[in-house]
Every structure is written in structure tokens, then in C-alpha cells.
Amino acid sequence: MCDYSLHGLPNRLATEGEELVAHRFSTGAIGLTSPAELCRATNAKIKPEKISFWARLTALILPPAFPEPPAVCIPPGARLRMMDVPASLQKELGVGAEECVSFTQTTAMPNTYHDAIRFENGRQILLQVLKEGQRVRVLSLGEFGSDLQPERIGSETLV
């Protein structure tokens, strides 16, 4: 849902129909956030033009804490629409400028990046590969990806 590197940040679950953008958080990791929440956090960082020498010196020693936009967590199997896919990724992955993708996790190992997106052609990339500002729309949450089919044992269906 959210990479380990984003767990110390404010976070929330995505909602269907929501548009998100890739953002580099203070941890150095790339994750998804809401453009509106990112704008609010960015505007909070704007300071008055006149700052005293002592205020600048204090800010160098003890940087002020700015609000961080919340990381938006997406469950595995969610369907997303990636928009404005960079030309370099289009060529490398054999995809178009706009693609439907599934959100997935590559591993359950702790302390590793695991959030990824899988294109319909089967190729997948870690979220860390996305460029800042990459737009993504949440189409649905909780649907099974094409690679996860229910397994039937006797009369019960297991997932």
C-alpha cells in the first residue's frame, strides 16, 4: 500500500476517481499524493520576503518544520490510469502516452521498495521510476488484477 520509506509520513487511503501525482517526499522516496494537498503544503513553505539576519541564521541551524503532504496509499490490485507517460518510458516499456495499469507489490521483504505498477503488456516498474509530477487517476480500488485468479478447492473459492 505504501512503501516502507513513507510509513513515517502522514498518509491516507486513495479514493476512486481521485487524481494523484508522483512526488518526492522528504524521505527521498517517490510516492503518490493529491495535487491539492501538495499545493497547500508548498504554499505553507512560502515565507515573507524580509527576514532578519538572526532569523536566517536560526533557520540554517534549526530548519523550520513544514507540513508534508500526505502520501496516498493504494492497495494491490487497484486499477489506475497513467497519463503523460514520458517518451523514454514509452519506448523502453512498449506502452503509449496513456495506459491503464494495475498497482502491485514486487516483494514482501522489509525495508525495500515494493510498490510498482504493471502495464497491460505485463511489464512493470517500481513507483520510484516515475518522474515527479507524473499524473495518475485511480479508476478502482480492490479489484483483482489479471494475474490473480481465484483458486477453487472443493466447493470453496480461495483467493
C-alpha positions in Angstrom: 0.0 0.0 0.0 2.7 2.5 1.0 6.4 1.7 0.7 8.3 1.4 3.9 10.0 4.7 3.3 6.7 6.6 3.5 5.5 5.0 6.8 6.8 7.8 9.0 4.8 10.4 7.0 1.2 11.4 7.2 -0.8 9.1 4.8 -4.2 8.1 3.8 -6.0 5.6 1.5 -6.8 6.7 -2.1 -10.4 7.1 -3.2 -11.8 6.0 -6.6 -11.8 8.7 -9.2 -9.1 10.7 -7.5 -6.2 12.2 -9.5 -2.8 11.9 -7.9 0.7 13.0 -8.8 4.1 11.4 -8.2 6.1 13.4 -5.6 9.5 13.1 -3.9 8.8 13.2 -0.2 11.2 14.4 2.5 12.4 10.8 2.9 13.8 10.9 -0.6 11.3 8.3 -1.8 8.8 8.8 -4.6 5.1 8.2 -3.8 1.7 9.5 -4.8 -0.1 12.5 -3.3 -3.0 14.7 -4.1 -2.2 17.8 -6.2 -4.4 19.9 -4.0 -2.7 18.7 -0.8 0.7 19.2 -2.4 -0.2 22.7 -3.4 -1.3 23.5 0.2 2.0 22.1 1.6 4.0 24.1 -0.9 2.2 27.3 -0.2 2.8 26.9 3.5 6.6 27.0 2.7 6.4 30.4 1.2 7.9 32.9 3.6 7.8 36.7 3.8 10.4 38.4 1.7 12.0 40.4 4.5 13.8 38.1 7.0 16.2 39.3 9.6 19.8 38.1 9.7 19.2 36.2 13.0 16.0 34.6 11.6 18.0 33.3 8.6 20.8 32.1 10.9 18.4 30.3 13.1 16.7 28.7 10.1 20.1 27.3 9.0 20.8 25.7 12.3 17.2 24.6 13.1 15.3 24.4 9.9 11.6 25.1 10.4 9.2 22.1 10.1 7.0 22.4 7.1 3.8 20.4 6.6 4.3 17.4 4.4 1.5 16.4 2.0 0.1 13.0 2.9 1.3 10.0 1.0 -1.7 8.4 -0.7 -1.6 4.7 -0.3 -3.1 2.4 -2.9 -4.0 -1.3 -2.3 -2.5 -4.0 -4.5 -4.9 -4.9 -7.4 -6.2 -1.3 -7.8 -6.7 -0.1 -11.4 -5.1 3.2 -12.3 -4.8 5.3 -15.5 -1.3 6.7 -16.0 -1.3 9.9 -18.0 1.5 11.7 -19.8 3.9 8.7 -19.8 7.4 10.1 -20.7 8.6 9.2 -24.2 11.6 7.4 -22.7 9.4 5.1 -20.7 7.0 4.6 -23.6 9.9 3.4 -25.8 11.5 1.2 -23.0 8.3 -0.5 -22.0 6.4 -0.6 -25.3 3.5 1.5 -23.9 1.5 4.5 -25.0 1.3 8.0 -23.6 -1.8 7.0 -21.6 -2.1 3.5 -20.2 -4.3 1.5 -17.8 -2.2 -0.2 -15.1 -2.6 -2.3 -12.0 -1.0 -1.4 -8.7 1.1 -4.3 -7.4 3.8 -5.1 -4.9 7.0 -6.8 -6.0 8.1 -8.3 -2.7 7.2 -8.7 0.9 10.8 -8.2 2.1 11.1 -5.5 4.7 13.0 -2.2 4.1 12.8 -2.5 0.3 10.8 -0.5 -2.2 8.0 -2.8 -3.3 5.2 -0.6 -4.7 5.0 -1.0 -8.5 2.7 -0.6 -11.5 2.0 -3.3 -14.0 1.1 -2.4 -17.6 -1.4 -4.4 -19.6 1.5 -5.8 -21.7 2.9 -7.4 -18.5 5.8 -5.0 -18.0 6.1 -3.5 -14.5 8.1 -0.7 -12.9 8.7 0.4 -9.3 7.0 3.7 -8.3 10.5 5.0 -7.7 11.0 5.1 -11.5 8.1 7.7 -12.0 9.1 11.3 -12.7 7.9 13.9 -10.2 4.6 15.3 -11.4 3.6 12.1 -13.3 -0.2 12.1 -13.2 -2.3 9.0 -12.2 -6.0 8.6 -11.8 -7.5 5.9 -9.5 -10.1 4.0 -11.6 -11.0 1.4 -8.9 -9.7 0.0 -5.7 -9.8 -3.6 -4.7 -10.4 -5.3 -8.0 -8.3 -8.4 -8.7 -5.5 -7.9 -11.2 -5.5 -10.2 -14.2 -2.6 -12.2 -12.6 -4.6 -13.1 -9.5 -7.4 -15.6 -10.3 -9.5 -17.2 -7.5 -8.4 -20.7 -6.8 -11.1 -23.4 -6.3 -10.5 -26.2 -3.7 -13.5 -28.5 -3.4 -16.6 -26.3 -3.1 -14.8 -23.3 -1.6 -13.2 -20.5 -3.6 -9.9 -19.1 -2.3 -8.1 -16.0 -3.4 
